[in-house]
Amino acid sequence: MKNKIIFFLLLSLFSVSSPCQEKMKDKGNINLHVGSMLLYNTYSVGYESFNLIPNLEKHSIKSVVRFGGWNANVLNKNVGALSSFGLVYLFGKGSHKLEHSSEFVAHFDKGLKGQKITYVGGLYRLFLGYRFQPVDKKIILRFGLGWREVFQFGLGYRF
C-alpha cells in the first residue's frame, strides 16, 4: 500500500504544471543515449526534467536520470547494467544549443554462472556537444564528445 501511495505522489508531482512551464511548453523529455570508446560501450534510456531555472532566456539547467547497460570487450566480453544521474546545462536561443552535461554513472556487473549482480564502481561522465531542439517540434538530436565514452549520441522526445 505504501508503494502505491508513493507512486501516485510522484506521478502527481511530475504532472503538476506551473504558469512558467505552460508558457515555455517544457515538461521534460524521454531520451536514448549511446556512448562508445570502441572497446567500452554504453546505452541507456532516461528522463530529462523541465528547466529548473525558468526565467533565463538563453540558459537552462535540467536534471537527468538514466538506466541502461554497458559492455566491454578487452580480453573477454563483459556486460552489465548501469544507472546515472546528473545535470544538463544548455546555452543558446532557438533550435541550436550548446550542451554540457555531467553525470555520475554507477556500474553493476551481471555476474557469471548464476552469481548475483554486484556493484563494480562509479564513473564520472562528462559531455560537451551540440543539441538540435526545434522550438515547434518534439524531436531532440544531440551529439558530441565526452569523458569515458568519447563519442556520444542521443535522441529525445519532448512531452
Secondary structure, 3 states (H helix, E strand, C coil): CHHHHHHHHHHHHHHCCCHHHHHHCCCCEEEEEEEECCCEEEEEEEEECCCCCCCCCCEEEEEEEEEEEEEEECCCEEEEEEEEEEEEEEECCCCEEEEEEEEEEEEEECCCCCCCCEEEEEEEEEEEEEEECCCCCCEEEEEEEEECCCEEEEEEEEC
